[in-house]
Amino acid sequence: MNALARLAAPLLALGLAACSGGVERQSTRPTAFDGEVLRVSVPRADGGAETFSSLRDEWYSWSWFPFMPGHSGRRWTMGKTDRDGVSLAYALVSWDNDDPTDYLSAGFWMRFEGARTTRRLDAADATVVPFVDGPELDPAARPALPLAGTARYAGSAGGVYRYAAPGAEPAAEEFTAAMTLEADFAQNTVAGCIGCIGDIALEREHLYLVLGWRRGEAGAGHDPAGYEIRFAPTAIGRSGGFEGAAAAVTHPEREIARAGGSWSGRFSSRPAGDGAPRLAAGQARADFAEAGGIAGSFDSIFTVLHPELLPPRE
C-alpha cells in the first residue's frame, strides 16, 4: 500500500464514541493527564496498544497558547524506537488553571516502519492516527443536549495534506483551516465544513518541529487554497457522539472527478450559557481525484467552540 493510500484509509476512532444509525460504539480514551504527566495509548492493528509517557518518552516539550479561556497550554513530542522502526506521538494539551485534571488534548501518532534514524523523517512515509480527548469528551459523560434550536460553532482543523500527480511519489505537508459546524437539535443532526471561511493553508508549526524539517523544505507542490470540504448532516447519538460517511470536496477552478470522506466527533458534556454544549471535537478525512489522475487527501483533527467561548472579533 502506498503512502497516499495509507493515509486515505479509514483511521482508528480514538476516544470518540461515535454514533451511526442510532448505534453507539464505546472506545477507550487515548490520553490521561494528571496536571504534570501526559500518557497516550494508541491501539495497534494486532490488538495491542502503543503507549507513550511524557515522563519516560519525552523528546522535547514547550509551551503553546491555547484557545480556551482560563487554560494554560503545553505540547509534547514523544518517541520510541524499536527493531522495526520509529513511533512518534505529538500532543497539544490545555488545562484549567484551577483544576489541571480538567483538560483537552489533541495530536497524532505517527509510525515510520523500517526507519533507521530519527532525523529527517518524512510524513509521506508514515502511518498517521489522530486523536482528540478530554474528560468532557468522555463517552461516559453524556451531555444534556437541547431538545430544540440550533447552535453554530467555529474553530480550527489541522493535520496532514497529501497530493500526488500520476507517476509521482506523494508529497506531504501540514495544513490548517477554519472549521464551522452547525447543530440542529430539533432534528438531532450536525453538519460541518472545512475551508468555507477563509482558505485551507499550509502550516509550519507542528510537523516541521516534530520531524526536524527546516523552513522551505518538504513542499507539497500544490496550494490547498480554494478547496472546501463539506460534511453532510449526520445524526447525533444519545451520548453526544456523531459519525458520518458523506463528504464533498469542491474547488472553484479545478474539476473534481471523485471525492469522499468521513468524520466523527463528540459534543462536550459541559454546557454553554444557553444550554448547548460548549464545544465539539473530533477527526475528519477527505480524499479526492481531479481530472487527469491527480489525487489528494486531507486528514485532520478539529475543535470548534460555542460562540460564547470565541474571542471577540477585531
N, C-alpha and C positions, 0 to 999 in steps of 0.2 A: 504494500500500500504506500503510495507516495505521500509526501508531506502535506500537500493540499488536501488530499482525501482524508488523512488522519485528523486534521483539524475540523474538516467539514462533517465528520462522523458524529452521531449523537453523543453528547458528553454526559458524564455522570451528574445526576441532580443531587448536589451535596447540600444537606441541611435544609432542604426545602420540601416540605410535604405538599406536593402539588396535587391538583385535582383535575380529573378528566372524566366527563360524563357522570359526575357525582361520586366517583370512587376516589377515596383518599389513600395516598401511599406515604407511609411514615418512613423516615430515614434518620440515621444517626447524625447529630450535629457535627460539623467538621472541625470546630475550634473550641478551645476553652481558654479563658483568661482570668487570672486572679488579681489583676492590677499590676503585676510585675512580670510574670512568665506567661508567654503565649504558647499554646500547643495546637498543632494542626494534624489532623488524621485524614488521609485520602484513601478511599477503597481502591484496591487493585483489581485487575481483571481476573486474577487467580483466586479471589475471595478473601485475600488478606488485606492488610492496610499498610500504607506508607505513613509513618509518624515522624513528626518534627517537634523539637522543643527549642524555644529561643534561648534556654539556658545551656543546652548541650550542642545545638547545631548552628548557632548564630554565626554567620559570616560577617555581617555588618548591620548596623541599625542607626537610624537617625530620625529626627522629629519631622512632622508634617503638619500642615494647617487643616484641621477637619472642617467639614461643612456644618456640623451640628452645633447649635449654640450651647455653651456651657461644657463643651467637651475639650479634652486635650487629645493630641494625636501623635502616633509614632508608627514607623514602618520597619519591618524586619525582612532581611533576606537570610534564609536558612538553607543549608545544603548538605548533601551526603554523597559520598562516592562509594561505589562497590565494584566488584569484578566486571560487571556488565555495562556500567555507565554512570551517569550523574543524574541526581534528582535535586531539584530546587523547589523551595516554597517561598513565595513573596507575598507578604500580607501587610495591609494597612489596617490599623486599629485605632479607634477613637473611643474614649470612655468618659463617663460622667465624673466631673471633678469631685463630687460629693459621694460617689459610690462607684469606684473603679470596676467593680464586677458587672455594672450595667454598661455594656459595651457593644460596639458594632465592628465587624471585621469583614474584609473583602480582599481577595487576592487570587492567585493561581498557583497551581502545581505544574511543574514542567519536568518531563522525563526525556533525557538525551541518551537514548540507547546506543551503546557502542562507543560513547565518548571516552577519551583517554586523557583529557585535560579539562580543567575548569576555566580556562581562559578562552575568550573569544568564541563562546558558544553561539550557535545560530538558531534563532527561534524557528526557522523553516525546517529544522531537523527534529523538532521536539513534538512530543505528545503533550497537549495542554488541557488541564482540567481547572476551570474557575470555581470559586466558592464565595458565598456571601452568608454571613451568620451573625448571631447576636441573641441574647436572651429574649428580646421582644419578637424575634422571628422563630422562636422555638415552636415546633408543631404542637407541643403540649399546652402552649399558652394561646388559646384561641381568642381572637379579637371579637368584640361585640359589634358586629357590623350594623350600620344603619339599615332600616327597612325601606327607606325611600331616599330620593335625592341623588345628586351626583357629586363627585369630587374630582378636581383636576390636580395633578401632581407634576412637578418638574424637577429635573436633576441631571445626572450625567451617566453616560455609558462609556466604557473604555475596555480595550482588550487588544486582540491581535487581528490585523488586516493582512490578507494574503492575496496576491494577484499573479497570474501566470499567463503568458502568451503561448500559443501552440508550439510544442517542441522545446520550450524553455523551462528551466527549473523555477518553481515558485519563489517569490521574494516575500519576506515577512517584515512587517512594520507594526509599531504600536499606534493605536488611534484613540481619539477621544471625540465625543459628540454630546450634544444636548439630547436628553430623552424626555418625552412627555407621556403621560399616562392619564387616562380618563376612566373612572369607575362609575358605573350606573348601578346604584344599589337597589333600585326598584326592579331592574331587570337581572340583577345579580351577575353582571358581566364587567369585564375590564378590557380595554384596548390600549395599544401603545404605539409610539413612533420614535425611531432614532433618526435624527437629521432633519426633522420637519421644522425645527427652529435652528437657524444657523447651519453651518456646514460641518460635515464629518471632516476632521483634520488629523494630520499626522502628529504624533506626540513624541517628546524627547525626555520624558520624566521618569519612567519606571523601567521598562525593558533595557533602555540604554545603560542604566546604572546596574541593573541586576546582571546583565550579560557582558558588561565591560566594553560596550560599544563606545566609540568616540563620535562626536558630532560630525555629521557628514557621511558616516558610514551606513551601510545596510538600507539603502533606499528601495522602496517597493517599485519605483519607476512608473507609478500611475497614481495620480492625485485622486483621493477618495471624495473630494468636494463634489457636491451635487447629487450624490446618492441619497435616497430616502428609503428607510426600511420600516414598513408598516405591518404591525401585528394585529390581525383581525380580532374582534371581540370574542372572548372566551369566558367560560363560566368560572365564578369564584366559588371555591369549595367551602364547606361548613367551618373548616379550621382556618380560613383566610388564604389558602393556597390556590394557585391557578397555574394552568399549563395549556399552551396552545400550539398547534402544529400548522397554522396558516400564516404565512408571511409573504409579503410582496416587496420586491426591490425595483425602484424606478430611478431614472436619470433623465434630465431634460434634453440631453444631447446625444445619448447613446441608446442603441437598440438592445434591450434586454430580451434574449431569446428564451431564457428559462430562469426561474428563481424559486427558492423555497427556504424554509427555515422553521424555527421553533423558539419558544420562550417559556420560562417558568419562573415563578416568584411567589412571594408571600407578603401579605399585609401585616403591619406591626400590630401587636396586641395592645399597644399604648395609643390612646385616642388623642386627637387634637381637640381644640376647644369646641368644635361643632359636633363632636362625636365620631367623626370619620377617623380611620387610622392615620397616625401622624406621618407614616412613610410606608413605602413598599420597596422591596429589593429582590433581585434575582439574577438570572442569566439569560442571554439571548444569542441566537445564532442565525445567520442568514448566508446563503450561498447563491451565486448567480453565474450565468453564462451569457456572453454577449455574442452578437453576430460575428462570425469569423473564428469562433472557437476560443476566444479569450474567456478565462474563468477567474472568479474571485470569491472571497468569503470574509465575513466579519464574525468574530466570536468575542463576546463581551460579558461583563458583569455590569449591573446597574443599580443605582439607588436614586429614588425620587422622593421628594418631600412635599408634605402638605403646605399650602401657601403660607400658613402662619409661621412656619419654620424657615421660609426662604428669606434671604436678606432683602432689605428694601431696594427698589430699583433706583439707580442713579439717574 
